[in-house]
Amino acid sequence: MSYDATFRVWRGDASGGGLQTYTVAVNEGEVVLDVIHRLQATQAGDLAVRWNCKAGKCGSCSAEVNGRPRLMCMTRMSTFGEAETVTVTPLRTFPVVRDLVTDVSYNYEQAARIPAFAPRPRDKDGNHRMQQIDVERSQEFRKCIECWLCQDTCHVIRDHEENKAVFSGPRFLIRLAELDMHPLDVTDRRNAAQEKFGLGYCNITKCCSEVCPEGIHLTDNGIIPLKERVVDRRYDPLTWLGSKIGRRPKD
């Protein structure tokens, strides 16, 4: 079964733009990206959109659909009523390049600043050993596909452009948490998390977790534990003393 849907798609570039209305055919079982491709093929051949795998694993087709950050390839048209207008706009947190394509280089700049994984020396037999329960603690964060939806919905940088200079965003706070939880890593990143990556700016509204297509509990399992570690380091006298005499370098 097919029907005609009303789509409002943002068209423009860095100098400005606006929403344009289209009527596009929709077939049963399709996703928003299917309709955007049909729109390109039939009415708007110059519509710019970023995509790759169409399977929810590359993170390329991020956009805002009816105001919510989503992957277009994972947003089924059955989510909306046939009479409902579907509005597709670019990620608001990042500068527009053209149409639905945004400049997300901010995220790669933040990624380059993360202190690299630094494993402890191998055991005498040449192996690394760690308990499975320790592996599982940080394994959840490895599912990240870097779609930047958590970055887009985070109001700290979405509504305050000036904060980008001091706040890395939730994706990179969980990267810091993942490394800090890793049983083989010997670098202490807690001071860096607070002082260089702006951990204190996060007020744990959990909006990042709500839009994650991989279901990662960024706030509960990553950011809050990292905040607790930072507080221990700064305000618990025994932890502070241990950091001064322990084996881990500070940053």
C-alpha positions in Angstrom: 0.0 0.0 0.0 1.3 3.4 -0.9 0.2 7.0 -0.2 1.3 10.5 -0.8 3.0 12.2 2.1 3.7 15.9 2.7 7.4 16.5 3.5 8.9 19.8 4.5 12.6 19.8 4.0 15.1 22.5 4.9 16.9 23.8 1.8 19.8 26.3 1.9 23.4 26.8 2.9 25.5 28.7 5.4 24.2 32.0 4.2 20.6 31.0 5.0 17.6 29.0 3.8 14.2 27.7 4.7 11.7 24.9 4.6 10.3 23.8 1.2 7.2 21.6 0.9 7.0 18.5 -1.3 4.4 15.8 -1.9 6.2 12.5 -2.2 5.0 8.9 -2.7 5.6 6.5 0.3 5.5 2.7 0.0 4.8 0.3 2.8 7.8 -0.5 5.0 9.9 2.5 4.0 12.0 4.7 6.2 12.5 8.5 6.0 15.7 8.1 4.1 13.9 6.1 1.3 11.5 9.0 0.9 14.4 11.6 0.8 16.1 9.5 -1.9 12.8 9.4 -3.9 12.6 13.2 -3.5 16.1 13.5 -4.9 15.3 11.3 -7.8 12.0 12.9 -8.8 11.8 16.5 -7.7 15.0 17.8 -6.0 18.0 16.4 -7.8 20.3 18.9 -6.1 19.2 18.1 -2.5 22.3 17.5 -0.4 22.1 14.6 2.2 24.8 12.5 3.8 24.3 8.8 4.1 26.2 5.5 3.7 25.2 2.1 5.0 21.4 2.6 5.3 21.5 0.0 8.1 21.9 2.2 11.3 25.6 1.4 11.7 27.5 4.3 10.0 25.8 7.2 11.7 25.9 9.3 8.5 22.2 10.1 7.9 21.6 12.0 11.1 19.0 14.7 10.9 16.1 16.2 12.9 12.8 14.6 12.0 9.8 16.6 13.3 12.2 18.3 15.7 13.8 15.1 17.2 17.4 14.1 16.4 17.2 10.7 14.5 18.9 8.5 12.0 16.8 8.8 8.9 17.5 5.2 7.9 16.1 3.9 11.2 13.0 6.2 11.3 10.1 4.2 9.8 7.4 6.1 8.0 4.8 4.1 9.9 5.9 6.2 12.9 3.8 9.0 11.4 0.2 9.2 10.3 -0.5 9.3 6.6 -2.0 12.8 7.0 0.9 14.0 9.2 3.5 16.4 7.7 7.0 15.2 8.1 9.6 17.9 8.6 13.3 17.1 8.0 15.9 19.6 9.1 19.7 19.5 9.5 21.4 18.9 12.9 20.9 22.3 14.7 24.0 22.2 16.8 26.4 22.2 13.9 27.0 24.7 11.0 25.1 24.0 7.8 27.1 23.1 4.7 24.1 22.7 2.4 20.5 21.4 2.9 20.7 18.5 5.3 24.5 18.3 5.5 26.2 19.9 8.4 29.9 20.5 9.3 30.6 18.1 12.2 34.3 18.7 12.3 33.9 20.0 15.9 33.5 16.4 17.0 36.7 15.2 15.3 38.6 18.0 16.9 37.4 16.9 20.3 38.2 13.3 19.5 41.8 14.2 18.7 42.2 15.8 22.2 41.3 12.6 24.1 44.4 11.1 25.8 45.2 7.8 24.0 44.7 4.4 25.5 47.9 3.6 27.6 48.0 -0.1 28.7 50.1 -1.3 31.6 53.1 -3.6 30.8 52.3 -7.1 29.7 52.7 -10.0 32.2 55.9 -12.0 32.1 54.4 -14.5 29.7 53.6 -11.6 27.2 49.9 -11.6 27.8 47.4 -9.1 29.2 44.9 -10.5 31.7 41.7 -8.9 32.9 38.4 -10.1 34.5 35.4 -10.4 32.2 33.3 -8.3 34.6 35.8 -5.4 34.1 35.6 -5.8 30.3 31.8 -5.6 30.4 31.8 -2.3 32.3 33.1 -0.3 29.4 32.0 -2.5 26.5 28.6 -0.8 26.2 30.3 2.4 25.1 32.1 0.7 22.3 28.8 0.4 20.5 28.9 4.1 19.6 28.5 4.7 15.9 29.4 8.4 16.1 26.1 9.6 14.6 26.5 12.8 16.8 22.8 12.7 17.8 23.8 12.9 21.5 26.0 15.9 20.7 23.1 17.5 18.7 20.6 17.2 21.5 22.9 18.3 24.3 21.5 21.7 25.2 24.9 22.8 26.7 26.3 23.2 23.2 23.0 23.2 21.2 21.8 26.4 22.8 25.1 27.9 23.8 27.7 28.2 21.0 30.2 29.7 23.3 30.3 26.5 25.4 32.0 24.5 22.5 35.3 26.1 23.5 35.2 24.4 27.0 32.8 21.5 26.7 33.4 18.4 24.6 29.9 16.9 24.7 28.5 13.6 25.9 30.1 11.4 23.2 33.5 12.3 24.4 32.7 12.2 28.1 31.7 8.6 27.7 34.9 8.0 25.8 36.8 9.3 28.8 34.7 7.2 31.1 35.3 4.1 29.0 39.1 4.6 29.1 39.0 5.4 32.8 37.1 2.2 33.5 39.4 0.0 31.3 41.2 -2.5 33.6 44.5 -2.3 31.6 44.7 1.5 31.2 47.1 3.3 33.5 46.3 6.9 32.7 44.2 8.9 35.1 41.9 11.1 33.1 39.7 12.5 35.9 41.4 15.9 36.1 41.4 16.2 32.3 37.6 15.3 32.2 36.9 18.2 34.6 39.4 20.8 33.5 39.8 20.2 29.8 36.6 18.6 28.6 34.0 20.4 30.7 32.5 17.5 32.7 31.1 20.0 35.2 28.9 21.6 32.5 26.8 18.4 32.1 23.7 18.6 34.3 22.6 15.0 33.6 19.3 15.7 31.9 19.7 12.4 30.1 18.6 13.8 26.7 21.7 12.3 25.1 20.7 8.8 26.3 17.1 9.3 25.0 18.2 9.8 21.3 21.1 7.2 21.2 20.2 4.7 18.4 22.4 2.1 20.0 20.6 2.4 23.4 23.8 3.4 25.2 23.0 4.7 28.8 25.5 7.6 28.4 24.4 9.4 31.6 23.7 6.5 34.0 26.5 4.2 33.1 29.2 6.7 31.9 28.9 10.3 32.8 27.5 10.0 36.4 30.2 7.4 37.4 32.8 9.7 35.9 31.5 12.6 37.9 31.6 10.5 41.0 35.2 9.6 40.4 36.1 13.3 39.9 34.4 14.2 43.1 36.2 11.5 45.0 39.5 12.7 43.6 38.9 16.4 44.5 37.0 16.2 47.8 37.6 12.8 49.5 40.8 13.2 51.5 41.8 9.5 51.4 41.3 9.3 47.6 43.2 12.5 47.1 46.1 11.2 49.2 46.0 7.9 47.3 46.3 9.8 44.0 49.4 11.4 45.2 51.2 8.1 46.1 49.5 5.8 43.6 50.9 4.3 40.5 48.7 6.1 38.0 50.0 9.3 36.5 47.5 12.2 36.8 46.8 13.0 33.2 
